[in-house]
Amino acid sequence: MHDFLLAKEIIETLKKIALNKGIIKVKSVDIEIGMITHTDHTEDINLENLEFGLKNIAKNTALEKAEFRIKKVSGNNWRINKISA
């Protein structure tokens, strides 16, 4: 469940970036994912579930055909490293 919510948050962030930069079609996105910290626990994200969520939420957007390159890293957050148009 958290994987899907994270995917939604990432896609919303990417859509804002694409809009601000005037990107019509995103080819690829490099994302780093660490542990996700909630108020009462820390959760390890399943990368396969995250990618599935990203691809499904990206349908009918500038990200629809994007390749999501996801790298697992240490730390307690996620970040977008690169967007290629």
Summary of the structure (lengths in Angstrom):
residues: 85
radius of gyration: 12.5
end to end distance: 29.6
largest distance: 39.2
contacts: 228
relative contact order: 0.33
helix: 36%
strand: 27%
